[in-house]
């Protein structure tokens, strides 16, 4: 199966894993392995197709699955980053104000 990596996924992987020193090829290879061998966590809402949140070796990614191709759309970070983001979402109001 063909695996494509978006530029957005590479950029988010650097930001959310705090990995600014690795070369782009290393990040692409890591995301490809996560897309192929990852464990399905849940389906994500999308108008583009079947989007799946996956987990592999401490990395959460979102993959869009077509008939013959997987496309890694974004990297959601590691477990610590995801926990922090979900905790921040509890403080958000519907109108976008932060409540403390």
QUIURUR-V782350 format. One record per residue. N is the residue number from 1. RES is the residue in one letter. SS is DSSP state (helix for helix, strand for strand, loop for the rest). Layout:
<<N/RES/SS> <N/RES/SS>>
This chain:
<<1/X/loop> <2/X/strand> <3/X/strand> <4/X/strand> <5/X/strand> <6/X/loop> <7/X/helix> <8/X/helix> <9/X/helix> <10/X/helix> <11/X/helix> <12/X/helix> <13/X/helix> <14/X/helix> <15/X/helix> <16/X/helix> <17/X/loop> <18/X/loop> <19/X/loop> <20/X/loop> <21/X/loop> <22/X/loop> <23/X/loop> <24/X/helix> <25/X/helix> <26/X/helix> <27/X/helix> <28/X/helix> <29/X/helix> <30/X/helix> <31/X/helix> <32/X/helix> <33/X/helix> <34/X/helix> <35/X/helix> <36/X/helix> <37/X/helix> <38/X/loop> <39/X/strand> <40/X/strand> <41/X/strand> <42/X/strand> <43/X/strand> <44/X/strand> <45/X/loop> <46/X/loop> <47/X/loop> <48/X/loop> <49/X/loop> <50/X/strand> <51/X/strand> <52/X/strand> <53/X/strand> <54/X/strand> <55/X/strand> <56/X/strand> <57/X/loop> <58/X/loop> <59/X/strand> <60/X/strand> <61/X/strand> <62/X/strand> <63/X/strand> <64/X/strand> <65/X/strand> <66/X/loop> <67/X/loop> <68/X/loop> <69/X/strand> <70/X/strand> <71/X/strand> <72/X/strand> <73/X/strand> <74/X/strand> <75/X/strand> <76/X/strand> <77/X/strand> <78/X/loop> <79/X/helix> <80/X/helix> <81/X/helix> <82/X/helix> <83/X/helix> <84/X/helix> <85/X/helix> <86/X/helix> <87/X/helix> <88/X/helix> <89/X/helix> <90/X/loop> <91/X/loop> <92/X/strand> <93/X/loop> <94/X/loop> <95/X/loop> <96/X/loop> <97/X/loop> <98/X/strand> <99/X/loop> <100/X/loop>>
